[in-house]
């Protein structure tokens, strides 16, 4: 059944909301309030072509999962909907000037180079979502600066001919002590999104933690893996509608995920002002719109009403290993150990949740000082946030971390059309830095790294005097 542009444009309100996606017209009125990103995300496309907005964050499979067949109203030629006065939300998602050609990958020598290219080439809304931190972005900056406060103490004359960078993450081999942290909506950076990350992870021998807000379904991501032995873990934000979390865990388990990483450091979404300001500019012509950025629209469904009992719930649901992501104090690290989790991630959410929360590296030093038994117990300790150099990785490992997670760098390396090739080049750069600095330190394996190879005195000054455990 053919639908006219005029007919679609008449359904442009909460009372009656139609959108067109790839030429198919849907009545999404009844779906507005159940949309995980909130009704406003859809309403700004009401009566219009929503293909650009939809494709930037979702895979085509999602339509069949989210909308009933009765929502379909017919077809329209996409060219008929094209208009010079495109909705500002769509315009904000366009690439930067076509004349700004991305540099060849071989010219990018470090992870900072990838970030600079991403800033120039990502759509404005994607850059704001990926790069923004909370409030004054103090935690975001200090997470990186914490590594700069540590000095290395190399050992010389060790006759190092080769180095072995392999690590074991929850029993699965990784070619580097590095994993892909869960990063949401990777499709904003590249059309292949999380699938490109999975392909790169497989070829480089890394573990990928798939975000709860992945723009690709886990089944499709698993299909992008290069081997059935490739390890994918599933991130979980506990949903306000607990049945949706049950479905996610069961679906992940059926698809072959090998662990569940529960993220607990964002019971509410941080105030990411860059993200929200951009949205205000986009919705300036809409008197009913609010300054809510991508972060808040994608996290409305997260439940703030959980406590340690959530671990009992997850164990009844699955036998997969459980990792808690978002530990920010030694006290909670000990509690996690007492609750029997297989791993913890020391993380302040990349500085995106509570500003001035201490750096994850400082939390690692807290553990070393006040609960050193956690370093060599059967609970693995991971660190993420602010890691941009091979020396950062080795400092964390020397101080007791099992492996480190990178988030934003993987998104940046996808951007500017680089996709999987960009991710692999970024990892090659990081791998070379790790290997060469192991030689400088005088170690052949990660297991030979020792805390005395790191002078942490400048950061240790920030430790609190005592902790009651």
N, C-alpha and C positions, 0 to 999 in steps of 0.2 A: 504494500500500500504506500503510495507516494504522499509525502507531507510537504506543504509549501513553507517557504521562509516566513511568510506572513502569519501562518498558523502557529509556528513555533514561537515567534516573538510575542504572541499574545499570552503565552504561559511563562511569565517572567517574575513570579512572586512566590512567596511561601505557600500561598493558598493553592497555587497551581504552577508547578515547576517542571518544565521540559528542558532537556538538553540533547544535543546531537553529538555523537561520538563515532567517528569514521563513517559518517553517512547514516547511521542508525539513530533513530529518535526514540528517547525514553522519557516516560513520565516518572520522575523521581520524587514526587511530592511526599509519598509515604516513607521514603528512605531518608529524608533530610535529617530527622532527629536521631537516627541510628548510625549515621555516617561517623566513623571513628574520628575524623578530623573536624567534626562540627558542621552544622547546616550552612554556615556562612561561606564555606569553601565552595559549595555547590551553588548557592544562591547568587554568587557573583558571576556565574556563567548561565544563570536562568534565562531561557529564551534565546540562547546563543549556541554556537559551536563550541563544545568543551573539549575537543580532541587534544589540543595543545596542552591544556591543564592536566587532562587525564594521562596522556602519554608520558608527561614529564615525571610522574611518580608511580604509575601503575603499569602492570603487564596486562595484555588483552584478556588473559584468563580470568581476571578478577570480575569482569562484567557478569559472566555467567554465574559466578559464585555469589555475587552481592545482590543482583536484581532478579526478581522472578520473571518468567516469560510474559506475564500479564503487563509488565512495565513497558513493553515494546509498543510503539505507536506507528511505526512505519519507517520509510527511507527517504532521504533527501540527497540530492547531488551536493557534495561538500562545496563545490564551486559556487553554488547558489547562496551559501551562507557567508562566503568571503565578503568582507566589507573593509573599506579604507579606515573606518573608525573602530579598529579592533579594540576589544576590551583591554584596559590597562593591565589587568592581571596576566593576560597572554603576552602583551608587549614586554612586560618585565622579564619574561622567561626566554626572550630571544637572545641569541648569541651576540657577542660584541662585534664590532666592525669587522666585516669580512676581510678588510685590508690588513688586519693585524694577524699575520700568519704565525702559527705556533712555531717555535724553533725546533730544529731536529733534536730527537731524543739524545743523541750522542753529545750534544752541547750542554745537557743538564748534568751537573757534576755532584749535586748534593740534594737533600730533601727540601732545603729552602728554595732551590731553583724551581722545583715543581710547584711550590706554593705560590711563587711569584707569577708563574705562567697561569696557574688556575685563577688567580685574582683577575688577570686580564681577560680570560676567555670563558669563565663560567658565567651563566646567566646571573643577573643581579640577585634574584631570589635564592639561587643555589649557593652563591658565595656567602650571602648573609646567613643562611641556615647552617652551612658547614662551618664557617669560621667564627661565628659569634660566640662570645662567652657571656656569662651573667654579669649584670650591673656594670662595674668599672673594669671588669676582666682582669682583676688582680690575680685570682687563682689560676686563670689560664696562663698568664705570664710567669707566675712564680713556679708553676710545675716544671717549666723548661729551665728556668734560672737555677732551680735546685741542683740540677746536674752540673751546672757551671761552677757551683760552689765546691764541688768535689775535685780533688787532684789525684791523679794516678801516680803510683809508686812502682815504676817498672823494675823488673829484675833482668840483669844483663848476662851475657856470655852463657846462654842456655842452649845454643846449638839447635835452633828450631827449624827443621826442614819442611814440615807440613803441620797444618792445624786441623782439628776436627771440631766443627761448629754444631754438631747435632745435639738435640735436646729431646727429652721425653716429656710430653704434655699429656697428663692423665693416661699415661701408658702408650701413647701414640707418638711415633717418631716424627720429629720436625727437623728439617735440614739446618734451621737456624733457631736460636732461642727467642723467636719472634712469632707472633700469631696475628691474624687479622681481627682486630677488635670489631664488635658489632657496630656497623655504621649504617644508619637508616637512609632510605630513599637514594640509593646510589645511582638510580636512573637519572637523577638531576645532573650528574656528572657525565654520563655516557649512556647511550641507548641500551647497551648490553648490561649495565648495572652490575648487580651481584653475580651474574653469570660470568662476566669478564673476570671478576675477582676470583671466582671458583676455578676458572681455567688457569689463571696465573698461579693460584695457590697450588694446584695440582702439579704444574710443570716445575715449580720452584720448591716443592716439598714442604709446604706450610699448612698449618691448620687454619681454617676459617670459622669464625663465630658469626653465624647468620643473624642479622638484626631482627627483632620482633617486628619492626616496621620496614622490613625488606620490600623493595618495589617489585621483586620477583618472587613467585611462590617457591617454596623449598623444593618441590618436585622438579621444577625447571632448573633450579640451581644445581641439584644433584645430577641432572642429565648433562650439565656442563663440566662435571668433574672428568678428569682424564683417566681415572682408575677407580674400581670399586673399593680399593684400599684407602682412598683419600678420606680424610677426616673432616667432617663438618659438625660443629656444635650449634645448638639453637639457643639464642637469647630469649628470655621470657620476662616481660613486664606483666605483673598480675593485673588482669583486667577487672574493671568494676563489675562486669558480667562474668562471673567465674567460669561459666560454661564455655566462654570463648577461649579462656586459658586452657581449659581441659582439652578442647578441640585442637589448639595449637600444639600442645605437648604430644598428643596422640598422633597427630599428623606428622610431626617432626620425627617421632619414633618410627612410624611406618615408612617414612622416606629414607631412613638410615642415619639420622643424627645420632651422635655417639655421646652426647652430654647435654645437660641443660644448665645454662648460665642465667641465674635469676638476678636481675638488676634491681637494686634496692636504694640507690642513692638519689633517686628523683621521684619521691612520692607526689611531688608537684613539680611543675616545670619552672625552671629558672627564668628570671626576667632578662631575656636576651634582646637588648634594646636595638641593636643593629637590625635584627630580624623584624622586630615590631615596627620600627620606623619605616622600613621599606614597605611593609604592608599598609601603613597609614598613607603613604604616598600613592600606592596602587589604588586604594579605596577612597581617595579624596573626594570623588564625585558622589559617593554613596553616604547619605546622611545617617543611615542606620548602621554603617560598618564600624567596627572597633579595631584598634591597633593590635591585632593578634597575628603574630608571625607564623611561619611554617612550623616551628617547634611546637607551639601551643596547639595548633590545629591538628597536629599528628599525635598528640599525647593526651587528648581529652579523656581517653578511656582508661588511663592508668589509675589503679586503685591506691589511695593513700592509707587504706584501712587494713594494713597487714602487719604482722609481727613475726616473731621467731617460730610461731606455730605453723607458718606457711611451709616450713621444711617437712613437718609431719604430713601435710597435705600432699606435697610433691612426691614424697616417698611412697604414699599409697597409690599414686597415679602411675609412677614409672620406676623402673630399676636402674635407669641411667645414672651415671655419676652426676652430682650436683655441685655447682660452683656458685658462690655468692659474689656478685660484682658490686663494688661500692663501699668496701670497708675503708673507714677513714680514721680509725683509732685502734690502739693496741687492745683496748677493752673489748671492742667488738670482734677483733681478730680471735681473741681467746674464746669468746662466746661461740663463734662460728666453729672453732675446733671442738668445743664441748658438744655442739650439736651434730658433729660427725660429718660435716661436708667434706668433699674430696678436694676442694680448692677454694681460695679466696682471691679476689682481685682488689688490690689497693688502688682506689680510683676516686677522684672527685668529679667524675663525669666530664673530664676535659675542661674543667672550669666553667661548665655550662649550667650548673645547678645553683649551688650556694656560693656566692662570691666570698672570698677570703677564707674559704675552707683550705686547710693545709695541703701541701703538696704530697702526692703519694709516696715520694721518696722519703720524706720526713716520717711518714707512717711506718715505712720499712725500718728506719732507724729506731723508732719507738719500740718496734717488735724486737729488734736486736738487743736493746737495752733492758726492757722490762719483761719480755716473754721469749727469751732466746730459744727455749725448747721448741717453739713453733718452726724454727728455721729448718731443722732436720727431722721433723715428724712426718707422718704419712699424709699430711695435708699440704698440697702444693700452694705456693705463694706466687701470684702474678702481679705485675705492676703495669699500669698504663697511664698515659698523660704526659705530654711534653717531651717525648723521646724523639730526637731528630738526628742523632749521630750514632755511629757504631760504638764510640766511647761511652755514650749514655747507656747502651745496652749492656756493655761489659761491667760498668759500675753497678748497675742493678743486680746483675748475676753475682758479682763478687760479694755483695752485701746480703745475699741470701735468697734472691728471687729465682724461681724456676725458669721463667720466661717473661717477656714483656709484650704488651699489646700496642699496636699502632692503629689509629683510626683515621684521623684527617689526612695523613700522608697518602693513604691508599685512595681516598676520594680525589685528592689533588692529582695523583698520578694517572687517574682515569680520564681526567678532563682534557680539554683542547683537542678532542678526537683521538687521543693516544690509546685509550681502552686497555686491553690486555697487554699490549706491547709496552705501554707506559708503566704499568704495574711491575712488569718483569724487569724493566730497566731500573726502576727505583729500587727494587730488591737487589739487583746486581750491584748497585752503588753501595747500598747498606751492607751487603755481604762482604764486599771488598774492604770496607772500613772495619768491619768486625774482625776479619781475618788478619789484616795488617796490624791492627792494634793488639791482637793476641800475641803476635810475634814480638811486638815492642814490649809487652808485659812479661814475656818469657814463659808462656804457657802453650801447651799443645792441645789441650781439651778444656772445655768449660768447667769441668770438675776440678781443674787445677787452680781456678781463680779463687783467691782468698781475700777476706775483708782487709787484711793488712796491706793489700795492694792498692787500697783506696784511702786517701786522707780525707775523712769526713768531718774534721774538727769544726770547720766554718759552719756547716749545716747543723751539727750537733748542738751548737749554742742555742738553737731554737727549740730544743727539746724541753718539755716541761720537767720540773724538778723530780716529781715522783708520781707514781700511778698506783692506785689500789685495785688489785685484781681479785 
